[in-house]
Amino acid sequence: MRHKHSDYMHWSKTQSRARFNLATSGVAPFPLRELPVKVEELEINGDDSYGYAPLQQAIAAHYRVDPECVVESAGTSMANHLAMAAILDPGHDVLIEYPAYGPILDVANYLQTNVRRFTRAEENGWAVDPKEVLRCITPKTRLIVITNLHNPTSAFTPESVLREVGDIARNIGALVLVDEVYLDAVYEGTPRTSFHLGPEFVVTSSLTKVYGVSGLRCGWILAQPDLAWKMRRLNDLYSATPVYPGELLSVAAFQHLDLLRERARRIVEADRKLLRDFLEQESAVSAVDRKWGTTSFVRLQARNVDTFLERLRSKFDTSAVPGRFFEMPDHFRIGMGVNTEMFAEGLNRISRALR
Ligand SMILES: Cc1ncc(COP(=O)(O)O)c(C=O)c1O
């Protein structure tokens, strides 16, 4: 039977909520009333058959790339799907990081590819090791998939390492897909997109996680023009046209990106301080310290994580994401950037549950 679902997505939509919800990955919702846009400027229908030109231009300008390289998509979710489906055929090898964001694996399995893995080791700060990538690559590998920042650990992969991975891919005629949906959560010296590193790089992202406007579903792919065109044609099978009012609002969001990002940044940074204190105080948990990112991947010592999280939810009304969704059952993921009071109380309740 062909794989046709995502256990993580289902859990996230039906089981992740609690009063103290630390099972998040994106920042707090940015309210429409704070976006300087007038309802009279919106419209329901418009010219957007292969994307709305002003939005494509806004995305292209943000990255300093040619608009021909920009493919609009419904969030990074559809961006990843389109990118993988356009590049991969059944039976191709795809090399995906381990641990990985579940839906990336689900799409690769749905596409009937041979999923191979390269490990990001915890003792190495969950970094991408090009030697490990080289060890795991095969002549049939068509695509290497990395998230940067890494979900769940928020590890950052620098350009020097991405270049090495790009060289490995180029030598066998493969491409590198970098999901950069969390990259702009590096607030100081925000790195440029890896799309600039060479034609073997394909990048996906959206305004969902770092900017708080997930409801707009404003996502995109950056790819070389011929591949970008293939992806637009493939998207014809999924959705005739994008949602026009969403595109108008997305253009407005792009005009005020700093406003959106700074609002969330304050919360993320306050939450990170609390998380550091918590990790210092609690000997039963540990995580790699980071200066960036909206998620932290926490190891729980000497306890069953699922049992712990079930109790945390039922007795303490607090949620976090079980590590099994990242194939790491000894860990759980905590999200920052939504509401610092809630985050503080959530951590407090985790401490109580640990006692
Ligand atoms: C690595 C990664 N890619 C893509 C997505 C989906 O993003 P979007 O909401 O833009 O579809 C997520 C959501 O958690 C994610 O963590």
The ligand as a Gaussian input file, in Angstrom:
#p B3LYP/6-31G(d) Opt

LIG

0 1
 C       10.834000      21.963000       8.645000
 C        9.426000      22.331000       8.323000
 N        9.067000      22.484000       7.057000
 C        7.810000      22.821000       6.709000
 C        6.832000      23.003000       7.666000
 C        5.457000      23.395000       7.237000
 O        5.427000      24.773000       7.113000
 P        4.177000      25.589000       6.564000
 O        3.328000      25.903000       7.744000
 O        4.802000      26.781000       5.931000
 O        3.455000      24.731000       5.566000
 C        7.152000      22.846000       9.002000
 C        6.127000      23.005000      10.043000
 O        6.283000      22.688000      11.186000
 C        8.486000      22.505000       9.334000
 O        8.843000      22.351000      10.614000

